[in-house]
Amino acid sequence: MTLVPSPAASELAARRAEVVTALRAVLPVHALLWHDADTTPYECDGLTAYRQRPLAVALPDTEAQVAAVLRTCHALGVPVVARGAGTGLSGGAMPHALGVTLSLARFNRILGVDPLACTAVVQAGVRNLAISEEAAPFGLYYAPDPSSQIACTIGGNIAENSGGVHCLKYGLTLHNVLQVRGFTAAGEPITFGSLALDAPGLDVLPLVIGSEGMLAVITEVTVKLVPKPRLARCLMASFPTVEAAGEAVAAVIAAGIIPAGLELMDKPMTAAVEDFVHAGYDLDAAAILLCESDGTPDEVAEEIERMSAVLRAAGANRLEVSQDEAQRLRFWSGRKNAFPASGRISPDYMCMDSTIPRKRLADILRAIAEMEQKYGLRCCNVFHAGDGNLHPLILFDANDPDQLHRCEQFGAEILETSVALGGTVTGEHGVGVEKLNSMCVQFSAEEREQMFAIKRAFDERELLNPGKVIPTLHRCAEYGRLTVRRGLLPFPELERF
């Protein structure tokens, strides 16, 4: 997939020479890459099925250099795609063929932890896990914890609003950030939110969180920290069917229990992970639930007892509670290694990411099982069950074009079924390029135009990460999702395909 038609080689060379000459005037030699051998590692993020080399890669060391790169590209009309660690799974950081990739990898300093205010100020390229490690001596930690937290950066987490296991109880990234600083497409400084719990005037902080690098380039973030619980224990519940496990999730929440984590893994995924991590999972179960409780010892004991009762009533045929911290971490290590474990049993996999109402979990699992037969591909399921955020992993071989095609159709049907069940095509992985067509299913032309209007308010020339997230009317027409009512085709002036 390319974002723009492939330019002629002569056009590409001339544009690259122009852009490199301009950027060399504002960046030190070591901060600019443009030879193919140097830019190839940046041609994709974690969604490796789609690749595109950029004209050049800028690796600024300072905010002044970030501003200079943006001003230069803005003057030349060159698209800019910001990039963190490249762990995104929807192609959000996929380069533009005629654009510059702006890496924030060198913005990796923690500027300070304030234990009294329970906040930390960090640069955008700081790893998610590093924040909690820095805050640990103060008895604090940063709650959102994507499975890739050992590598993913806080800037990328904000761009995608990606959270992880703890979001059920402690909120999404949106709820754990106070202030975001950065630069507009024109290189002007901009601040979203404030250091207080409220912002003066219109609070536009929620606009930038989850905006996938389309509104501004993030350089600095102030995050909230929360006290580390005195005790945490994990309960593993086994179920004879995935439907029963899905229904048990709804039962836990309906009972008024908000676990610190509530994750579901089906049998194929459990088998793959157990062979990789040896977490101690029940290999006889059709599905397992991992339910975490944290707080004081008395609170944890009471909640574990209540959860156990609800899970037994919902059909759990085996319950095991972690007996010490090592066993609890082992349980979670299995869950957090689900993706690499899948890489051991298949040449490639594509992780879909949608969200559905918790009460429809059993329905979507049944539908996915039918799709496995329809497309002739295996699918392992692991997801943030408490949030209704699915992560089905479709296994395929990218060397076989037909398998890749069927995989894409399989993924699209999961997303559209999620919408039909009352959910959304987006979860914590964003839209990127992966879900552009599916956005046509969920949003009307009027709604998409409202999204474009917000983008233009911040980026009038639409240079920041263009071609991502919001599908054009032309694209949706091509996808064949316009509805014909009373024989009248909407937008008749558009060419049909």
SULURJO-V310442 format. One record per helix or strand of 3 or more residues. SS is the DSSP state (@ for helix, = for strand). FROM is the first residue (numbers start at 1). TO is the last residue. If there is no record, write none. Layout:
ss=SS from=FROM to=TO
ss=SS from=FROM to=TO
//
This chain:
ss=@ from=9 to=24
ss=@ from=29 to=31
ss=@ from=36 to=42
ss== from=56 to=58
ss=@ from=63 to=76
ss== from=80 to=83
ss== from=100 to=103
ss== from=110 to=114
ss== from=119 to=123
ss=@ from=128 to=138
ss=@ from=154 to=160
ss=@ from=167 to=170
ss=@ from=173 to=176
ss== from=177 to=183
ss== from=189 to=193
ss=@ from=205 to=208
ss== from=217 to=224
ss== from=231 to=239
ss=@ from=242 to=254
ss== from=261 to=266
ss=@ from=267 to=277
ss== from=287 to=295
ss=@ from=297 to=313
ss== from=318 to=321
ss=@ from=325 to=336
ss=@ from=338 to=343
ss== from=348 to=351
ss=@ from=358 to=375
ss== from=379 to=384
ss=@ from=385 to=387
ss== from=392 to=396
ss=@ from=401 to=420
ss=@ from=436 to=442
ss=@ from=445 to=458
ss=@ from=473 to=479
//
